[in-house]
Amino acid sequence: MYLKSVGGNIKKYRTEKKMSQEKLAELAYLSPNYISMIERADKTPSLMTLVNIANALDVTADMLLYDVLNKHYEIKTSVTFDRISKLPESEQERIYAVIDTLLEFTYNLYAV
């Protein structure tokens, strides 16, 4: 689980930034082959490698590790709200309206 989720998160943030494995490797002082092996979960990155990758992707280490951390929902919530805050206000309102509707439905579903 650990290797797949960390490698998957690295790939996710790399592709979101439209960055090639070669560019990430260059920025993180690694080989493109090693980046590929990490993303496929064939290799486990060292702490320093993980830090270099996080810095190269301009993300926090907890964003790469959130699936394997005990507080992953808190991290995911923080990342999600950060992404929402970067949207225009009208889009933020739409997203919060959807969230409010889902929460109301869920609370009603589990109300005793």
N, CA, C and O atoms as CSV, one atom per row, in Angstrom:
chain,resi,resn,atom,element,x,y,z
A,1,MET,N,N,0.822,-1.186,0.000
A,1,MET,CA,C,0.000,0.000,0.000
A,1,MET,C,C,0.869,1.255,0.000
A,1,MET,O,O,0.622,2.176,-0.778
A,2,TYR,N,N,1.880,1.301,0.859
A,2,TYR,CA,C,2.713,2.499,0.999
A,2,TYR,C,C,3.346,2.900,-0.318
A,2,TYR,O,O,3.213,4.043,-0.754
A,3,LEU,N,N,4.034,1.964,-0.951
A,3,LEU,CA,C,4.764,2.290,-2.174
A,3,LEU,C,C,3.837,2.741,-3.290
A,3,LEU,O,O,4.120,3.720,-3.981
A,4,LYS,N,N,2.733,2.031,-3.467
A,4,LYS,CA,C,1.815,2.372,-4.541
A,4,LYS,C,C,1.205,3.745,-4.336
A,4,LYS,O,O,1.111,4.522,-5.286
A,5,SER,N,N,0.788,4.062,-3.121
A,5,SER,CA,C,0.134,5.343,-2.903
A,5,SER,C,C,1.115,6.503,-3.000
A,5,SER,O,O,0.772,7.547,-3.554
A,6,VAL,N,N,2.320,6.347,-2.480
A,6,VAL,CA,C,3.310,7.421,-2.556
A,6,VAL,C,C,3.721,7.636,-4.009
A,6,VAL,O,O,3.761,8.773,-4.479
A,7,GLY,N,N,4.023,6.565,-4.714
A,7,GLY,CA,C,4.374,6.684,-6.127
A,7,GLY,C,C,3.235,7.264,-6.951
A,7,GLY,O,O,3.456,8.068,-7.856
A,8,GLY,N,N,2.026,6.854,-6.633
A,8,GLY,CA,C,0.853,7.392,-7.325
A,8,GLY,C,C,0.663,8.871,-7.065
A,8,GLY,O,O,0.303,9.627,-7.967
A,9,ASN,N,N,0.905,9.287,-5.821
A,9,ASN,CA,C,0.778,10.714,-5.495
A,9,ASN,C,C,1.847,11.533,-6.213
A,9,ASN,O,O,1.573,12.632,-6.695
A,10,ILE,N,N,3.058,10.999,-6.282
A,10,ILE,CA,C,4.123,11.700,-7.001
A,10,ILE,C,C,3.716,11.867,-8.467
A,10,ILE,O,O,3.842,12.953,-9.032
A,11,LYS,N,N,3.234,10.802,-9.068
A,11,LYS,CA,C,2.814,10.873,-10.465
A,11,LYS,C,C,1.660,11.853,-10.640
A,11,LYS,O,O,1.633,12.624,-11.599
A,12,LYS,N,N,0.714,11.819,-9.716
A,12,LYS,CA,C,-0.446,12.710,-9.796
A,12,LYS,C,C,-0.014,14.174,-9.805
A,12,LYS,O,O,-0.433,14.943,-10.670
A,13,TYR,N,N,0.822,14.557,-8.843
A,13,TYR,CA,C,1.250,15.956,-8.774
A,13,TYR,C,C,2.164,16.320,-9.945
A,13,TYR,O,O,2.145,17.457,-10.418
A,14,ARG,N,N,2.947,15.378,-10.401
A,14,ARG,CA,C,3.822,15.641,-11.554
A,14,ARG,C,C,2.988,15.903,-12.797
A,14,ARG,O,O,3.248,16.857,-13.531
A,15,THR,N,N,1.987,15.061,-13.038
A,15,THR,CA,C,1.167,15.242,-14.239
A,15,THR,C,C,0.265,16.467,-14.131
A,15,THR,O,O,0.001,17.125,-15.137
A,16,GLU,N,N,-0.215,16.786,-12.916
A,16,GLU,CA,C,-0.999,18.010,-12.730
A,16,GLU,C,C,-0.193,19.239,-13.125
A,16,GLU,O,O,-0.741,20.215,-13.638
A,17,LYS,N,N,1.103,19.184,-12.884
A,17,LYS,CA,C,1.987,20.302,-13.213
A,17,LYS,C,C,2.535,20.198,-14.638
A,17,LYS,O,O,3.383,20.985,-15.057
A,18,LYS,N,N,2.019,19.191,-15.375
A,18,LYS,CA,C,2.456,18.960,-16.758
A,18,LYS,C,C,3.977,18.844,-16.854
A,18,LYS,O,O,4.620,19.402,-17.744
A,19,MET,N,N,4.518,18.094,-15.895
A,19,MET,CA,C,5.961,17.911,-15.805
A,19,MET,C,C,6.305,16.490,-16.240
A,19,MET,O,O,5.647,15.535,-15.827
A,20,SER,N,N,7.313,16.353,-17.055
A,20,SER,CA,C,7.761,15.028,-17.480
A,20,SER,C,C,8.580,14.383,-16.358
A,20,SER,O,O,9.052,15.060,-15.444
A,21,GLN,N,N,8.734,13.074,-16.450
A,21,GLN,CA,C,9.597,12.381,-15.499
A,21,GLN,C,C,11.024,12.900,-15.613
A,21,GLN,O,O,11.740,12.995,-14.615
A,22,GLU,N,N,11.429,13.229,-16.817
A,22,GLU,CA,C,12.786,13.746,-17.028
A,22,GLU,C,C,12.994,15.072,-16.304
A,22,GLU,O,O,14.030,15.291,-15.677
A,23,LYS,N,N,11.997,15.957,-16.396
A,23,LYS,CA,C,12.114,17.265,-15.736
A,23,LYS,C,C,12.108,17.092,-14.218
A,23,LYS,O,O,12.906,17.723,-13.524
A,24,LEU,N,N,11.222,16.249,-13.697
A,24,LEU,CA,C,11.196,15.999,-12.260
A,24,LEU,C,C,12.528,15.422,-11.806
A,24,LEU,O,O,13.064,15.832,-10.777
A,25,ALA,N,N,13.059,14.485,-12.558
A,25,ALA,CA,C,14.346,13.877,-12.213
A,25,ALA,C,C,15.439,14.937,-12.150
A,25,ALA,O,O,16.255,14.944,-11.229
A,26,GLU,N,N,15.447,15.820,-13.123
A,26,GLU,CA,C,16.452,16.889,-13.145
A,26,GLU,C,C,16.326,17.790,-11.913
A,26,GLU,O,O,17.325,18.110,-11.268
A,27,LEU,N,N,15.105,18.195,-11.593
A,27,LEU,CA,C,14.877,19.092,-10.455
A,27,LEU,C,C,15.149,18.419,-9.104
A,27,LEU,O,O,15.523,19.078,-8.134
A,28,ALA,N,N,14.953,17.094,-9.058
A,28,ALA,CA,C,15.134,16.354,-7.800
A,28,ALA,C,C,16.500,15.673,-7.710
A,28,ALA,O,O,16.768,14.935,-6.761
A,29,TYR,N,N,17.362,15.923,-8.698
A,29,TYR,CA,C,18.719,15.352,-8.701
A,29,TYR,C,C,18.690,13.830,-8.748
A,29,TYR,O,O,19.446,13.157,-8.048
A,30,LEU,N,N,17.799,13.298,-9.592
A,30,LEU,CA,C,17.641,11.851,-9.746
A,30,LEU,C,C,17.660,11.493,-11.227
A,30,LEU,O,O,17.685,12.373,-12.087
A,31,SER,N,N,17.648,10.219,-11.510
A,31,SER,CA,C,17.559,9.794,-12.904
A,31,SER,C,C,16.085,9.606,-13.274
A,31,SER,O,O,15.271,9.274,-12.412
A,32,PRO,N,N,15.738,9.817,-14.540
A,32,PRO,CA,C,14.364,9.569,-14.969
A,32,PRO,C,C,13.932,8.123,-14.711
A,32,PRO,O,O,12.776,7.869,-14.373
A,33,ASN,N,N,14.855,7.187,-14.871
A,33,ASN,CA,C,14.548,5.784,-14.610
A,33,ASN,C,C,14.155,5.568,-13.150
A,33,ASN,O,O,13.239,4.798,-12.856
A,34,TYR,N,N,14.849,6.248,-12.238
A,34,TYR,CA,C,14.537,6.092,-10.813
A,34,TYR,C,C,13.162,6.690,-10.490
A,34,TYR,O,O,12.407,6.118,-9.705
A,35,ILE,N,N,12.840,7.830,-11.090
A,35,ILE,CA,C,11.510,8.421,-10.907
A,35,ILE,C,C,10.448,7.440,-11.373
A,35,ILE,O,O,9.440,7.239,-10.696
A,36,SER,N,N,10.672,6.836,-12.518
A,36,SER,CA,C,9.733,5.852,-13.048
A,36,SER,C,C,9.558,4.681,-12.087
A,36,SER,O,O,8.437,4.230,-11.854
A,37,MET,N,N,10.654,4.193,-11.531
A,37,MET,CA,C,10.576,3.061,-10.595
A,37,MET,C,C,9.823,3.449,-9.320
A,37,MET,O,O,9.083,2.632,-8.772
A,38,ILE,N,N,10.000,4.676,-8.845
A,38,ILE,CA,C,9.269,5.134,-7.657
A,38,ILE,C,C,7.778,5.205,-7.971
A,38,ILE,O,O,6.951,4.733,-7.191
A,39,GLU,N,N,7.438,5.796,-9.113
A,39,GLU,CA,C,6.026,5.929,-9.478
A,39,GLU,C,C,5.352,4.577,-9.670
A,39,GLU,O,O,4.160,4.438,-9.396
A,40,ARG,N,N,6.088,3.591,-10.132
A,40,ARG,CA,C,5.541,2.234,-10.315
A,40,ARG,C,C,5.591,1.408,-9.030
A,40,ARG,O,O,5.113,0.274,-9.005
A,41,ALA,N,N,6.159,1.963,-7.975
A,41,ALA,CA,C,6.300,1.287,-6.686
A,41,ALA,C,C,7.312,0.155,-6.741
A,41,ALA,O,O,7.224,-0.799,-5.967
A,42,ASP,N,N,8.278,0.256,-7.657
A,42,ASP,CA,C,9.360,-0.720,-7.721
A,42,ASP,C,C,10.495,-0.363,-6.766
A,42,ASP,O,O,11.286,-1.226,-6.386
A,43,LYS,N,N,10.572,0.894,-6.385
A,43,LYS,CA,C,11.616,1.377,-5.470
A,43,LYS,C,C,11.000,2.221,-4.378
A,43,LYS,O,O,9.988,2.889,-4.588
A,44,THR,N,N,11.619,2.188,-3.204
A,44,THR,CA,C,11.201,3.020,-2.077
A,44,THR,C,C,12.151,4.206,-1.976
A,44,THR,O,O,13.358,4.022,-1.815
A,45,PRO,N,N,11.618,5.419,-2.069
A,45,PRO,CA,C,12.512,6.580,-1.966
A,45,PRO,C,C,12.995,6.778,-0.531
A,45,PRO,O,O,12.258,6.538,0.425
A,46,SER,N,N,14.235,7.217,-0.400
A,46,SER,CA,C,14.746,7.576,0.927
A,46,SER,C,C,14.080,8.875,1.367
A,46,SER,O,O,13.414,9.542,0.575
A,47,LEU,N,N,14.262,9.218,2.609
A,47,LEU,CA,C,13.694,10.467,3.122
A,47,LEU,C,C,14.211,11.656,2.324
A,47,LEU,O,O,13.430,12.528,1.944
A,48,MET,N,N,15.518,11.706,2.063
A,48,MET,CA,C,16.091,12.830,1.320
A,48,MET,C,C,15.551,12.878,-0.105
A,48,MET,O,O,15.294,13.957,-0.638
A,49,THR,N,N,15.381,11.721,-0.715
A,49,THR,CA,C,14.810,11.671,-2.061
A,49,THR,C,C,13.379,12.182,-2.057
A,49,THR,O,O,12.984,12.936,-2.947
A,50,LEU,N,N,12.599,11.775,-1.059
A,50,LEU,CA,C,11.219,12.235,-0.938
A,50,LEU,C,C,11.170,13.752,-0.765
A,50,LEU,O,O,10.327,14.423,-1.361
A,51,VAL,N,N,12.067,14.283,0.045
A,51,VAL,CA,C,12.140,15.735,0.246
A,51,VAL,C,C,12.504,16.425,-1.065
A,51,VAL,O,O,11.900,17.439,-1.414
A,52,ASN,N,N,13.471,15.896,-1.790
A,52,ASN,CA,C,13.868,16.498,-3.070
A,52,ASN,C,C,12.711,16.469,-4.074
A,52,ASN,O,O,12.498,17.431,-4.812
A,53,ILE,N,N,11.985,15.383,-4.093
A,53,ILE,CA,C,10.840,15.277,-5.006
A,53,ILE,C,C,9.759,16.271,-4.602
A,53,ILE,O,O,9.206,16.964,-5.456
A,54,ALA,N,N,9.452,16.350,-3.310
A,54,ALA,CA,C,8.438,17.298,-2.841
A,54,ALA,C,C,8.832,18.728,-3.201
A,54,ALA,O,O,7.997,19.507,-3.661
A,55,ASN,N,N,10.088,19.070,-2.996
A,55,ASN,CA,C,10.565,20.414,-3.345
A,55,ASN,C,C,10.472,20.657,-4.848
A,55,ASN,O,O,10.071,21.737,-5.283
A,56,ALA,N,N,10.839,19.664,-5.628
A,56,ALA,CA,C,10.786,19.802,-7.087
A,56,ALA,C,C,9.353,19.981,-7.580
A,56,ALA,O,O,9.106,20.709,-8.542
A,57,LEU,N,N,8.411,19.311,-6.915
A,57,LEU,CA,C,7.003,19.413,-7.297
A,57,LEU,C,C,6.307,20.607,-6.640
A,57,LEU,O,O,5.166,20.926,-6.974
A,58,ASP,N,N,6.999,21.261,-5.707
A,58,ASP,CA,C,6.431,22.383,-4.960
A,58,ASP,C,C,5.177,21.958,-4.188
A,58,ASP,O,O,4.153,22.640,-4.190
A,59,VAL,N,N,5.303,20.801,-3.529
A,59,VAL,CA,C,4.245,20.289,-2.658
A,59,VAL,C,C,4.887,19.936,-1.322
A,59,VAL,O,O,6.111,19.880,-1.208
A,60,THR,N,N,4.066,19.702,-0.329
A,60,THR,CA,C,4.593,19.287,0.970
A,60,THR,C,C,4.749,17.765,0.997
A,60,THR,O,O,4.082,17.049,0.249
A,61,ALA,N,N,5.623,17.290,1.853
A,61,ALA,CA,C,5.827,15.847,1.978
A,61,ALA,C,C,4.544,15.155,2.422
A,61,ALA,O,O,4.266,14.035,1.994
A,62,ASP,N,N,3.760,15.808,3.273
A,62,ASP,CA,C,2.514,15.173,3.716
A,62,ASP,C,C,1.526,15.006,2.565
A,62,ASP,O,O,0.675,14.118,2.608
A,63,MET,N,N,1.627,15.847,1.541
A,63,MET,CA,C,0.769,15.671,0.368
A,63,MET,C,C,1.149,14.398,-0.384
A,63,MET,O,O,0.286,13.739,-0.965
A,64,LEU,N,N,2.417,14.054,-0.376
A,64,LEU,CA,C,2.864,12.827,-1.031
A,64,LEU,C,C,2.564,11.601,-0.172
A,64,LEU,O,O,2.364,10.504,-0.693
A,65,LEU,N,N,2.534,11.793,1.140
A,65,LEU,CA,C,2.377,10.679,2.080
A,65,LEU,C,C,0.973,10.541,2.662
A,65,LEU,O,O,0.730,9.623,3.446
A,66,TYR,N,N,0.043,11.424,2.302
A,66,TYR,CA,C,-1.213,11.481,3.056
A,66,TYR,C,C,-1.984,10.173,3.092
A,66,TYR,O,O,-2.707,9.923,4.056
A,67,ASP,N,N,-1.858,9.339,2.083
A,67,ASP,CA,C,-2.585,8.059,2.090
A,67,ASP,C,C,-2.083,7.105,3.166
A,67,ASP,O,O,-2.816,6.214,3.596
A,68,VAL,N,N,-0.845,7.286,3.601
A,68,VAL,CA,C,-0.270,6.353,4.564
A,68,VAL,C,C,-0.143,6.953,5.964
A,68,VAL,O,O,0.310,6.277,6.888
A,69,LEU,N,N,-0.532,8.189,6.123
A,69,LEU,CA,C,-0.468,8.831,7.443
A,69,LEU,C,C,-1.787,8.630,8.187
A,69,LEU,O,O,-2.845,8.539,7.565
A,70,ASN,N,N,-1.724,8.563,9.494
A,70,ASN,CA,C,-2.928,8.388,10.303
A,70,ASN,C,C,-3.885,9.571,10.168
A,70,ASN,O,O,-5.096,9.399,10.303
A,71,LYS,N,N,-3.376,10.730,9.913
A,71,LYS,CA,C,-4.202,11.938,9.818
A,71,LYS,C,C,-4.487,12.300,8.361
A,71,LYS,O,O,-4.634,13.476,8.029
A,72,HIS,N,N,-4.565,11.293,7.497
A,72,HIS,CA,C,-4.676,11.583,6.069
A,72,HIS,C,C,-5.926,12.374,5.694
A,72,HIS,O,O,-5.881,13.168,4.754
A,73,TYR,N,N,-7.041,12.182,6.402
A,73,TYR,CA,C,-8.237,12.954,6.054
A,73,TYR,C,C,-8.069,14.426,6.404
A,73,TYR,O,O,-8.582,15.291,5.694
A,74,GLU,N,N,-7.362,14.721,7.482
A,74,GLU,CA,C,-7.098,16.125,7.813
A,74,GLU,C,C,-6.228,16.773,6.748
A,74,GLU,O,O,-6.459,17.919,6.362
A,75,ILE,N,N,-5.240,16.047,6.279
A,75,ILE,CA,C,-4.353,16.569,5.233
A,75,ILE,C,C,-5.127,16.742,3.936
A,75,ILE,O,O,-5.014,17.769,3.267
A,76,LYS,N,N,-5.909,15.734,3.588
A,76,LYS,CA,C,-6.692,15.803,2.347
A,76,LYS,C,C,-7.668,16.980,2.405
A,76,LYS,O,O,-7.846,17.681,1.408
A,77,THR,N,N,-8.291,17.201,3.544
A,77,THR,CA,C,-9.203,18.331,3.703
A,77,THR,C,C,-8.462,19.642,3.510
A,77,THR,O,O,-8.948,20.540,2.822
A,78,SER,N,N,-7.304,19.752,4.105
A,78,SER,CA,C,-6.503,20.963,3.981
A,78,SER,C,C,-6.101,21.213,2.531
A,78,SER,O,O,-6.197,22.341,2.047
A,79,VAL,N,N,-5.658,20.183,1.847
A,79,VAL,CA,C,-5.257,20.311,0.444
A,79,VAL,C,C,-6.462,20.693,-0.413
A,79,VAL,O,O,-6.357,21.545,-1.295
A,80,THR,N,N,-7.600,20.063,-0.154
A,80,THR,CA,C,-8.805,20.353,-0.929
A,80,THR,C,C,-9.245,21.802,-0.727
A,80,THR,O,O,-9.553,22.499,-1.694
A,81,PHE,N,N,-9.274,22.251,0.519
A,81,PHE,CA,C,-9.690,23.631,0.769
A,81,PHE,C,C,-8.694,24.636,0.210
A,81,PHE,O,O,-9.083,25.734,-0.189
A,82,ASP,N,N,-7.431,24.280,0.176
A,82,ASP,CA,C,-6.433,25.149,-0.442
A,82,ASP,C,C,-6.699,25.271,-1.939
A,82,ASP,O,O,-6.617,26.362,-2.503
A,83,ARG,N,N,-7.013,24.162,-2.570
A,83,ARG,CA,C,-7.322,24.197,-4.008
A,83,ARG,C,C,-8.587,25.015,-4.275
A,83,ARG,O,O,-8.642,25.785,-5.234
A,84,ILE,N,N,-9.597,24.848,-3.426
A,84,ILE,CA,C,-10.841,25.606,-3.601
A,84,ILE,C,C,-10.570,27.100,-3.460
A,84,ILE,O,O,-11.118,27.903,-4.215
A,85,SER,N,N,-9.736,27.475,-2.506
A,85,SER,CA,C,-9.476,28.893,-2.249
A,85,SER,C,C,-8.817,29.608,-3.424
A,85,SER,O,O,-8.844,30.837,-3.499
A,86,LYS,N,N,-8.229,28.851,-4.335
A,86,LYS,CA,C,-7.568,29.444,-5.501
A,86,LYS,C,C,-8.529,29.687,-6.659
A,86,LYS,O,O,-8.154,30.278,-7.672
A,87,LEU,N,N,-9.753,29.234,-6.509
A,87,LEU,CA,C,-10.760,29.403,-7.558
A,87,LEU,C,C,-11.456,30.755,-7.427
A,87,LEU,O,O,-11.429,31.369,-6.360
A,88,PRO,N,N,-12.079,31.217,-8.510
A,88,PRO,CA,C,-12.883,32.443,-8.412
A,88,PRO,C,C,-14.007,32.260,-7.383
A,88,PRO,O,O,-14.471,31.144,-7.148
A,89,GLU,N,N,-14.424,33.343,-6.790
A,89,GLU,CA,C,-15.423,33.285,-5.706
A,89,GLU,C,C,-16.713,32.591,-6.148
A,89,GLU,O,O,-17.305,31.836,-5.376
A,90,SER,N,N,-17.147,32.839,-7.373
A,90,SER,CA,C,-18.396,32.211,-7.849
A,90,SER,C,C,-18.263,30.685,-7.895
A,90,SER,O,O,-19.214,29.967,-7.586
A,91,GLU,N,N,-17.080,30.195,-8.282
A,91,GLU,CA,C,-16.857,28.744,-8.305
A,91,GLU,C,C,-16.767,28.185,-6.894
A,91,GLU,O,O,-17.247,27.083,-6.628
A,92,GLN,N,N,-16.154,28.941,-5.991
A,92,GLN,CA,C,-16.091,28.506,-4.595
A,92,GLN,C,C,-17.500,28.347,-4.036
A,92,GLN,O,O,-17.787,27.366,-3.350
A,93,GLU,N,N,-18.376,29.298,-4.321
A,93,GLU,CA,C,-19.762,29.231,-3.831
A,93,GLU,C,C,-20.464,27.984,-4.354
A,93,GLU,O,O,-21.186,27.321,-3.609
A,94,ARG,N,N,-20.257,27.660,-5.628
A,94,ARG,CA,C,-20.882,26.463,-6.203
A,94,ARG,C,C,-20.377,25.199,-5.518
A,94,ARG,O,O,-21.160,24.304,-5.200
A,95,ILE,N,N,-19.093,25.131,-5.296
A,95,ILE,CA,C,-18.516,23.941,-4.661
A,95,ILE,C,C,-19.028,23.798,-3.230
A,95,ILE,O,O,-19.397,22.702,-2.807
A,96,TYR,N,N,-19.050,24.903,-2.486
A,96,TYR,CA,C,-19.546,24.834,-1.112
A,96,TYR,C,C,-21.031,24.488,-1.066
A,96,TYR,O,O,-21.475,23.826,-0.128
A,97,ALA,N,N,-21.799,24.917,-2.049
A,97,ALA,CA,C,-23.218,24.554,-2.102
A,97,ALA,C,C,-23.365,23.047,-2.289
A,97,ALA,O,O,-24.216,22.420,-1.658
A,98,VAL,N,N,-22.539,22.467,-3.156
A,98,VAL,CA,C,-22.572,21.012,-3.366
A,98,VAL,C,C,-22.169,20.285,-2.083
A,98,VAL,O,O,-22.805,19.306,-1.692
A,99,ILE,N,N,-21.108,20.768,-1.430
A,99,ILE,CA,C,-20.659,20.147,-0.173
A,99,ILE,C,C,-21.748,20.225,0.879
A,99,ILE,O,O,-22.017,19.240,1.566
A,100,ASP,N,N,-22.384,21.393,1.014
A,100,ASP,CA,C,-23.470,21.543,1.989
A,100,ASP,C,C,-24.617,20.582,1.705
A,100,ASP,O,O,-25.182,19.997,2.630
A,101,THR,N,N,-24.962,20.417,0.438
A,101,THR,CA,C,-26.036,19.496,0.056
A,101,THR,C,C,-25.665,18.059,0.408
A,101,THR,O,O,-26.483,17.315,0.948
A,102,LEU,N,N,-24.429,17.672,0.099
A,102,LEU,CA,C,-23.979,16.313,0.436
A,102,LEU,C,C,-23.969,16.085,1.946
A,102,LEU,O,O,-24.372,15.023,2.421
A,103,LEU,N,N,-23.511,17.073,2.689
A,103,LEU,CA,C,-23.494,16.937,4.149
A,103,LEU,C,C,-24.909,16.818,4.711
A,103,LEU,O,O,-25.166,15.982,5.578
A,104,GLU,N,N,-25.813,17.641,4.227
A,104,GLU,CA,C,-27.200,17.582,4.706
A,104,GLU,C,C,-27.804,16.218,4.411
A,104,GLU,O,O,-28.454,15.623,5.271
A,105,PHE,N,N,-27.591,15.722,3.191
A,105,PHE,CA,C,-28.093,14.394,2.810
A,105,PHE,C,C,-27.506,13.317,3.721
A,105,PHE,O,O,-28.230,12.445,4.200
A,106,THR,N,N,-26.205,13.376,3.959
A,106,THR,CA,C,-25.533,12.368,4.770
A,106,THR,C,C,-26.005,12.406,6.215
A,106,THR,O,O,-26.251,11.362,6.819
A,107,TYR,N,N,-26.133,13.621,6.776
A,107,TYR,CA,C,-26.628,13.725,8.153
A,107,TYR,C,C,-28.056,13.194,8.263
A,107,TYR,O,O,-28.396,12.532,9.244
A,108,ASN,N,N,-28.889,13.477,7.268
A,108,ASN,CA,C,-30.258,12.961,7.291
A,108,ASN,C,C,-30.287,11.446,7.132
A,108,ASN,O,O,-31.125,10.767,7.725
A,109,LEU,N,N,-29.381,10.930,6.340
A,109,LEU,CA,C,-29.308,9.492,6.107
A,109,LEU,C,C,-28.966,8.738,7.402
A,109,LEU,O,O,-29.500,7.660,7.661
A,110,TYR,N,N,-28.068,9.322,8.210
A,110,TYR,CA,C,-27.618,8.645,9.421
A,110,TYR,C,C,-28.274,9.173,10.684
A,110,TYR,O,O,-27.900,8.773,11.787
A,111,ALA,N,N,-29.234,10.054,10.544
A,111,ALA,CA,C,-29.933,10.592,11.730
A,111,ALA,C,C,-30.713,9.476,12.407
A,111,ALA,O,O,-31.341,8.639,11.759
A,112,VAL,N,N,-30.653,9.493,13.712
A,112,VAL,CA,C,-31.330,8.443,14.482
A,112,VAL,C,C,-32.631,8.958,15.001
A,112,VAL,O,O,-33.358,8.230,15.677
